Amino acid sequence: METAGLRHGSADRRTGERVDERTVERAGPSRIGERTGEQAAPSRGGAGTPRPRGAEPLPRPGTGVRRRTKAAAVRLLDPKEAVALPFVALVAVLAVSRPAAVTHPDSRAALALSGALVAVWWGLAARLPTWHAPRPHRCRRVRDLIAVLTCLAVYPSLRWAVPLVHPGHCDHLLAAADRWLFAGHDPVPVLDRLVDPVTTAVMALAYACEWAPLLALGGFLWVRGRDREWSDLLLGLVIVQCLGYAGYFSLPAVGPWHGLAGRFTVPLGDVLGIRRYYLAHSTGVDAFPSLHVATIVLIALFAWRDCRPLFWLTSPLLVVIPASTLYLRWHYVTDLVAGAAVAVLARTCAPRVNRAWDAAHRAVPPPRRSRTGRRRARDRRRTIGPVAPGPRAPRRTADPCRERPRPGPR
């Protein structure tokens, strides 16, 4: 119906309703369409008929699939499991496709441990109805430990997995970055003048104390029942490890003891055997970034938030561990800077990811029990038999104060 065709006192030919010209001018075409039952014509540059107020927007193609996939991931996985899953899957695919590359005993033990942890997770998820329960629940802590151990078990497999993806080493690039930072000088060989057997033993002990603050802070949060802080700490640790793995795949490097071997003039020695142990179990690609520095910085940041006395107690390790990585010739200065940046990023993202994931988990409706599940429950009731009758409930008596309505005349 044309708006211009309506006059004062005229009637609509379709509905027979009398339309006033002043109403037309005041309401506009959209109101006339509502009065006469006709939809407004699409605008010249619009996308079609305007949607009525309060109506649901039309779903885009593929939106339902993405929504169901997101809901399933949020309902079935924890943030730590979701972050570690890509690297676990990558190592599993490489191990299946190239089994001959897995020759070191550490790599084989790590693959066996990863498979056992995945089997335990799957078995508990199938047996425990509360396995996917929201926090706080004791099952969530068990899931956290399984996720962290599975993520850590990926590390020994990098010995053979990284050369399959990125062969060669990038020590020359990291050494060039150090020279750029220090005006053309290599900072690590300068520490040769400080080499001493006692200093080497102290630095080796400090380097081996990386996990002590983590165990202390994690145990404190576990005992106090601070589940949210516990989850933030472990998610930050998983993020640090996975970002470190990404760095190893991107820039595999051995370290200054290999890349700058000709620049050192004084042997370090190894009184306690710690350095020999790390050389035997090193992956050979774990220089950039420094996970020792990233871990101790992350623990210090969380200890400052959650347990201030523990922060002051372990604060000397913030200086000694980075110094030991340079003194023992494990890392370049660039590795230390990258490790600290990774720790700050993990500390910033972990609480936000946990809060967003929990909010999405609460918004997802519980899954409907399938027909197979209903059939199993019915068969279980038939197998067990009828339930023994319990005490009979008291019979409800009519209220004497309430009169029963009398039937009316027929």
ABEGO torsion letter per residue (X at the ends): XBAAABBBGBBBAAAGBBBBAAAAAAAEAAAAAAAAGBBBBBBAABAEBBBBBGBBBBBBBGAAAAAAAAAAAAAABBAAAAAAAAAAAAAAAAAAABAAABABAAAAAAAAAAAAAAAAAAAAAAABAAAABBOBBAAAAAAAAAAAAAAAAAAAAAAAAAAAABBEBAAAAAAAAAAAAAGGBBAAAAAAAABBAAAAAAAAAAAAAAAAAAAAAAAAAAAAGBAAAAAAAAAAAAAAAAAAAAAAAABBBAEAAAAAAAABABBAEBAAGAAAAAAAABAGAAAOBBAAAAAAAAAAAAAAAABAAAAAAAAAAAAAAAAAAAAAGABBAAAAAAAAAAAAAAAAAAAAAAAAAAAAAAABBBBBBBAAAAAAAAAAAAAAEBBBBBBBBBBBBBBAABBBBBBBBX
